[in-house]
Structures are given as C-alpha cells and as structure tokens.
Amino acid sequence: MSSAYTPTPHFRDAAAYLSSAPSLSKVSNSTKLELYGLFKYLTTSQTPNTSRPGLLDFTGRAKWDAWSNIGKQFADRAPDVEARYIQIATELGWKPGETSAAPGKTTEETSSASKDEDIWDKDAGSRASGGPSGLGNSVSTVSQAGEEERQQGTLHALAVSGDVQGIGSFLQSHPETQLNEKDAYGYTALHLASDRGHLAVVKLLLERGADPRLQDADELTAVELARIAEHDDVVALIESKQ
C-alpha cells in the first residue's frame, strides 16, 4: 500500500536536520531502525513493497523488519507516525525551523538531503559508526561479516552457495557430519538453502535426513523462511516431506 499521506514541512525539516546530526551517531541501533521505519512509512508506503531480504543481508533484513513493524504498529495512523518521528528528532536536538545540524550548510544542500534515498538508503561506505550520513551499514546488530566468516568448504557455506555436488562430496568424505548442526547465527544448512531458494540442495539435505522442524534464532523453520522469501518450489518440496 503506497502512502497517501503528505508529510508536513516540520517533518521535512526534521529529516534534513537528522541527515547531518552528530547526535545520530550516539543513539542505539534500535532508535536508528525506528527512525528508518517511520521515515519509509511516511515517504514510500506503510509497509515494505519488496520481499524480505535473505538471511545473510543482515542490514537489509533489519531495515525491512523495522519498516514492517511500524506499519503493523500504526496501521493507517500516519499523523501519529509523523508525530513520533518528530518526537525522536526533537530528542536528538532538532528545533522547529532548523534544517541542518551542520554549520554553513546551504538551503539547497539541506533540501536535497531531505530526500529519502539520500538520507536513509545510501550506504555509509566504510563508515561503521552510523555517522551523519544516516543509517547506512551501521543499523545491523549482527556482524555483516557473517558470510565471510564461514570458512569455505563447510556444509553451511556449500548450502549458501547452492553447491549440490560439493555437498554430496562433503558428506561422502565427512560421514560424521551432523546435518542439523546450527552455525553461529542459529541456522542449519537447510535453513540457509531454503532461504536462498536452492531447491536441489534442499532436496538433497532432506533425503539425507535434515530436520525441517528445527527453528532458527527467530523461531522460524526452513519452510517459513522459504515462504517469506517467496520460494514457492522450496515450500512445496518441504511440505511434501512433512
């Protein structure tokens, strides 16, 4: 559902202010995520208009969830959403009439910065502190190096890559492998393959005895992850085995 609400100038001023507010770097990730969800509700749509990102896109997943939660919490009460956004901005130092927290910034620059893509959707690049450029890559409370930290050649890494032949060879050379073992983030190989939509891998893991009833850290099973990611073929396969 697209947003039919037109935010007030106060909201635009507050958003422009936050684009350069040093105080934003000192707030918690939960507050940054709430601001993101409120902002997207008001400028794009009440709820996300794309599928939920995959398991290993930690930042995208956290932002998507924050946006979705705001939509569920406020429903059609857009004025309340704006009031909450302005409340947080005020707590972070914004005052009515201010459009920039950076001395010397021009009106044209702050006007440009008030666009949603500029404030919230640009990655912060190498900055991991969540500084003035907005949420960027800093909103995730989970290490974004998760995929890199998985050593190549492990069952979980092979499941992520969708390497059916590699998994077959791995299981043959490592018969002691526990198919239902969870990684550092609480996912089994079946969780990861299902979320990525690797049908052949899911089929192989199920045939070898992987348990589709196991839940991840969010209490989601493999079929639920596949359903959220809209991998209908994986959903049908898992359900046929239960």
VENRA-V524926 format. One line per field, one symbol per residue. ss: DSSP state (H for helix, E for strand, L for the rest). phi: phi as a letter, one per 40 degrees, with the letter a starting at -180 (. if undefined). A space follows every 50 residues. Layout:
BEGIN
ss = ???
phi = ???
END
This chain:
BEGIN
ss = LELLLLLLHHHHHHHHHHLLLHHHHHLLHHHHHHHHHHHHHHHLELLLLL LLLLLLLHHHHHHHHHHHHHHHHHLLLHHHHHHHHHHHHHHLLLLLLLLL LLLLLLHHHHHHHLLHHHHHHLLLLLLLLLLLLLLHHHHLLLLLLHHHHL LLLLHHHHHHHLLHHHHHHHHHHLLLLLLLLLLLLLLLHHHHHHHHLLHH HHHHHHHLLLLLLLLLLLLLLHHHHHHHLLLHHHHHHHHHHL
phi = .ccccbccddcccccccccbcdcccbccccccccdcccccdcbbacbdbb ccdcdccccccccccccccccccbfccddcccccccccdccchcbdhcba cbdgcccccccccccccccbbcccgccbcgccchcfcccccbdccdcccc ccgcdccccccgcccccdcccccbccdcccccccbgbcccdcccccgcdc cdcccccchcccccbcccgbcccccccccgccccdccccccc
END
